[in-house]
Amino acid sequence: MKITIDTTKCSGHARCWATTPDVFDLDDSGYALPLEGQVPAGLEEGARAGALACPERAITVE
């Protein structure tokens, strides 16, 4: 499973991180950072929940 973040859409609400901090990371300004590599095993549901929490729909989970 892979996460893609459209950084042009991210507004820095950090709802993805608040939902699943083990999957999502933020920069110093509170914007979501793209995840390097694959979602760790066992955190797939959290990745989906974080993507759904994004009001801009900037996160795609494949």
N, C-alpha and C positions, 0 to 999 in steps of 0.2 A: 504494500500500500504506500502511495506517495502523496504528499501534500504540496500543492502549488499555491502561492500567495501572489495575487495581483497587487503589487505595491502601489500602483497608481490609484487603486480603489480604497486601500486601507486608510482609515481616518484616525487610527490610534485609540479606539475605544477599549482595546485590550480584553474584550469579552472572550475571545478564543483562549487567551492565557488564563483568565480567571476560571474558565470552565475546565481546562486541562493543562496546567502548568508543566506537566511532564512531557508534553508534546510540543507546545508552542513556546517560543521565546520572543522577547521584545528587545528593541534597541533602546538607547538611552532616552529617546523621546517618547517611548511607549508604542511604537509601531511594530507590527508583527514582522518577524524575520523569516525568510524561507527556511524550511527544514532541510538540512543536508542529509541525503540518503533516504532510507525507508523508515516508516513509522515502526517503533519497537513493538515486538510481539506482546499482545495483551493490552495494547493501548489504542487499538483500532476504533473501538466505540467512542473513546474520548476524542479521537481525531475528528470523527464525524460530528460529535456534539459541539466541539469547538467551531467547526465550520458552520454549523447551523446557527450558532450564537452570533455570528458576524452580521451586523445590520447591513453592511454594504455588499455582502455575498462576494467578498474578495478572496475567499478560500475555496479551493477545489480539492476534493479527496478522490484519488483514482485507485 
